Amino acid sequence: MSKPALFIYNEHEIAYRFNDDHPFNQKRLTLTVDLLRKLDALPEQAILSPAAAEDEQLLAIHNSDYIEAVKKLSAAAPSSEAISLAHRYGLDTEDTPYFQEMHEITSMVAGGSLLAIDTVMNGDMLHALHLGGGLHHALPNKGAGFCVYNDASVAIAHAKNQYGARVLYIDTDVHHGDGVQWSFYADPEVCTVSIHETGKYLFPGTGAVNERGDGVAFGTTINIPVEPYTEDASWLECLEEVLTKAIVHFKPDLIVSQHGCDAHAYDPLSHVHCSMDIYKAMPRLIHELAHKHCQGRWVALGGGGYDIWRVVPRAWSLLWLEMTDHPLIAQVELNPALTLPPAWLAAWQPQSPVELPATWLDLLEKWEPMPRRDEITIKNRHTKELAMLYLP
């Protein structure tokens, strides 16, 4: 009989770091793991360390010349030839600069997401979580948006090729999941659903509602681009209605979800104004849909999230607590002011540049109401209806 959930983690994934000033900071993994351990919610037997993905597995998505370029730029002192070609592969930008051991570390990230697929599709576990993954912007021949290898696409391709699975990919990062979308844009066996801030104002500038798939895969790409300053109720209304219809229509064997937590109002890289409430509600919705439509098969990945102190540890911990049916989830539901472990706050507050929240959920009565709330809600409802145009 399958066990509930596996937590895939290797402390070396924290070495996925471009430079000291870069917003992508995997210290958030350390903070999250420590929070779960201080809750006694992450027993050692639930954790499994990944191995690196093989080149053959990466080649399911990435071009061979790109992989070779990544390898050459991973050296302690890359050759002048390798450096001169970095721009061709998107690895010399402010967002995605090459770094030492880049190939080794990012291959391990891809390997973690592959392990999650194998664990669930082999029936060893119902669910698997790999918070180091979810790097959804990388393209076949180009790094982009802090992403070198697209572990989400590599994992989905593995689920298809190894297990013959129809995959529903759900992307809740505030930035459009462009790399995954384009990987499967003409593939009728993969349905991608992405809710994100409209690309009119935010990287990567894609994810319009009229991007719907190509050829026989028309209708299997679904985008919900919401307006800046969207709040919890409108975000969740759009996602729940579209996703519930999409899964009934597509009939997947497996859900792969990406849980970037940068739609939070505190995040410095977006303009959406949601609270921790959505990071409790979205995993619950996906969990319910997995059991109703996929025999429980659910692989969850990390993603964006750039307020590493106040947002990411809480959001990702709530995801794991939901996946494991931890009793704390019900307590948070009953008491939104339920406090975080004092030991965790005491350990990390001295290092945090901001005051850490004391509660699992945000105390919304202290937040200023957003102007234009009604207009934003109406606009998002119109977008939602367009997104569902080809769903019966």
N, C-alpha and C positions, 0 to 999 in steps of 0.2 A: 504493500500500500504506500502511495506517495506521502512523503512528509510535507509539511506546509511550505517552508521557504528556505532558500539558501542565500547567504550574504557573501558576495564575492568581493574580496579585498586583499590587496597587497600593499604594504606601506611604501613600497618603492614607486607606486603610482603617484605619490606626492611629488616625485621628481619631475613630473610633467609641468615644467615651469619655464617660461620664456626668459624672464629677467625679473629683477627685484621690484621694478615699477609697473609691471604688467598687471592688468586687472584680473587675469585668470590665475587664481591662487588656490592650489590644491590643499592648502592648510585647512580648507573647509572640510576635507575628508577626515582629517585628524580631529577636528572639533566635533563632527557628527558622530564618529565612532566613539569618542570619549563620552559624549552625552548618552549614547545608547548603553555603554558599559556602566555608567554611573546609575542608570535605571535598572541594571541587571536584566536588560532586554536583548542582549547580544551575547549569548553563550558561545564559548570557543568552538563547540561542535557545530555551530551554525555557519561558521566562517570557512571558506575555501579559497586558497590562493590560486590565481590563474597562471598558466604558462603563456609564453609569447605566441602570437599567431604565426603560422608559417607563411612564407611568401606566396605559396599556392593559394592560400585562403585569402590573402590580401588581393591577389590578382582577380578574384571574382568581381572586384569593384575597381581597383586601381590599376593604371597602366604600368607596365614593367619599367619604362624609363623613369617614371615618377618615383617608384620605389627605389630604384638605383640612385636617383638624385638625393632622396631622403637619407639613404645610407651614407653617401659620400659627405653630406653636410652634417652628419652626426659625429664626425671625427673630432678629436680634441683640437686639431688644427687642419680644417678643410683645405684642400688644394685651391689655388687661385682659379683653376678651371671650374671647379665645383661652385665656388662662390660667384663666378661670373654668370653661371646659369641659374642661380637661385631665383632670380626674378621671373624666369620662364615658368617656374613651378609655384609661384606665390609664396615663397619661403624667405623673402627678404623685406617683408612689409612690417609696418609698426604693429599690426594685429598678429601676424604669424611669422615671426622671425625664427630662423633655424637655431638650434641649440645642441649642445653636446649630448650624445647618447639619445638623440631624438628618435631614431628608428627603434632602438631597443625598448625604450619606454613606451612609445606609442604602439608598438607591436604587442606589448603586454596588455595595454588597454583594450586593443582589439581582441586579444586572447581571452580577456575576462568576459566580454560580451558573447564570444563563441561558447565559452564554458556555460554561460547562462542558458543559451539555446539548447545545448546538449543535455544539461541537467533536467530541463523541463520536458523536452521532446522525448527523452529516454524514459520518462515516467519516474525518475528518481525523486523529483520535487514537483509540487504544483506550481510554485512561484520561485523566481530567482531575481535578486537585485544586485546590480553592478553600478554603484554610484560613480565609479571612475570613468564610466562610459558615457555615451550620449553625445559624442562629438560629431554633430550632424551637418556641419557646413562643408567639410572637405569634399572635393570633386575628384573624379577619376585621375585627373592629371594636374591637380592644383590643391595646395593647402589654402585655407581661408577661414576667417572668423574664429581664430584660436584653435583650429582643428587641422591636424596633419593627416591622420588616417580616419576614415569615416567608419568607426567601429559599428555604428548602428546599421549602416548599409551592408557591411561585411557579415554581420550576424544574421540579418534578414536573408541575404543570399544563401547563407549556410542552411538556414531553416528550410528554404525552398529546395535547394539542390540535394541536401542530405536526407531530408525527411519528407519532401513533397508537400510541405505545408503551405496553405493559403494564410497570408500574414496581414493582419490589420496593424498598421503602425500609427500610433497616436503621439503627437508632438505638442507638449504644453509649454514649451519654451516661448518667451515673449518674442524671440527672433524666429522668423520663418525657418522651418526645417528644409531648406532648399536642397542640400546635398542628397538627402534621402529621397526627396521628391523626384529629382532628376534621375537618380539611379534606377527608379522603377516607373518612370513616367509612361512607358509603353508596355508595361508588364501587367496583364490582367490578374495575376495571382497575388499581387500586393496592392493593398489599398492604403493610402496615406491620408491621415486627417491631421491638419495642423491648425491650431488656434494661436494667434500671434498679433502683435501690434502691426497695423498696416505698414507696408513697405514704403508708403509715401514719405515717411519721416524716419525710418529706422532700417539699419542693416538687416538683411542683405538686399532689400529693395524688391524682393519677389514675394510670392504668396498671394497674388490677386485672386479674387473669387472666380475669375474666368480661366484660371489654370486648372484644367480638369482631367488631364491625361491625353494620351495620343493613340489613334488607331483603335484596336480592339480593347485598349485599356481606358478609353474615354469614360469618364465618370468615376474612375477609381482614385483620382486625386481630388481631395476636398480641402479647401482652404477657408478659414474663417478669420479674415483680417479685421480686427476690432480697432476702434478709435483710440487715440491717446486719451488718457484719464478715465478709461473704462474702469468701473468698480466691480466688486465681487458679484453682485446679483446679475448684472448684465453678462459678465464673462461666463458665469456658470450656466445661465439660461441658454446662451449660444452653444456652449460645448455639449451640454446634456442632450438637448433636442437633436442636434446634428449627429452626435455620436450614437445615440440610441437608434436612430433611423439607419445610419450607415452600417452598423454591425448586423442588423437584421437583414439588410439587403445583400451585404457582401458574404456573410456566412464564413468567417475565418476559422482556421484551426488553432490559431495562436495570436495572442496580443503581444506586441512589443511596444512599450510606452517610453517616452523620453520626458524626464521630469526636471527640466530647467526651471529654476525658481526665481527668475528675474522679472516676472510680472508684478512683483511686490512693489509697493509704493516706495520702499527704502532703496530699491536697486538703483545704482547710479547710471546705468546704461540704457534705460528705457523711460517711457512716459506713462505707462499703465499704472493705475493706482489701486491695485488689489491688496488685500490683507492676507494674513495667515489662514483665514477661513477657507480660501480656495485650495490651500495645500493640505487641508483635512478632507475637503469634499471631493476633489478630483481623484485621489487614490481610491476612495470609497466607491465612486461611480465605476471606475475601471475594474476594481475588484469584483463588484457585483456582475458586471457584464462578462467578465472572464468566466465566472462560474455558470452563468446562464447560457452562454453561447459557445464556450471553448473548453468545456470540461475542466475549467480552472486554470488552463495553461496561460501563464502570464510572466513575461520577462520585462523587468523595469530597469531603466538606465538613468544615470544622472543627466548632466547637461549644464546649461548656464546658471548663473547665480553669483553676483558680484558684491553683495553685502554678506561677506563670509562670516560675520560675527552675529548679526541680529536675525538674519533670515535663513540662510542655508542650513545650519544645524537643526533648527526647529522643523523646517519643511521636510528635509530628508529623513529625520527621525520619525515624523508623523507617517511618512510613506512606509517605512519598515514596520512600524507598529500596526498599521492597517494590514499589510501583507501577512503578518503573523497573528492577526486577530488578538492583539495584546489588550488586556483589560483596561489599560490606560486610555485607549481611544474612547471607550464609553464614558470614562470619567471626564475627559475633556469635553465631550458632547454635553454632559450634564452641568459642567462647571467651566465656562470659558475663561475664568480667572485662575484656573489651576496653575500652580507654580512649577517652574523648572527645578531640577535637583539643586539644592543649595551648594553641594560640593562642586558641581560643574560651574556654577556662577563664580564661586570663590576661586576656582582654579584658573579661569580664563579672564575674569574682569581686569586683573592687573595688566594683562597683555593687550586688551581690546582698546582701540582708539575711541570707541563710542560706548555709551552706557548700554549694557546688555539688558534685554527685556527679561523681566522676572517671570512672565507667564507664557504658557504654550501658545495662546492666541493673543492677538493684538487687542488692546482695550479701545475699541472703536469709538466709544463715547468721547474720547479725548482728541479724535481726529477732526480736522476741519472738513466740512462737506464740500464736495467738488462742485464748482459752478458748471452749468450746462449739463447737469446729470440727465435730465429728461431728453434733451436733444441727442446726447451720446447714446442713450438706450434705444431711442427710435432708429438712429442710424445703424446701430449694431443689429437690431431686429431685421432691418431691410437686408443687410449683408447675410444674416442667417438664412433668410428665405431664399436668397440667391444661391447660397451654398447647397441648399437642399433641392435645388431645381430638378435634378435628375434622380432624386431618391424617391421611390414610390411611397 
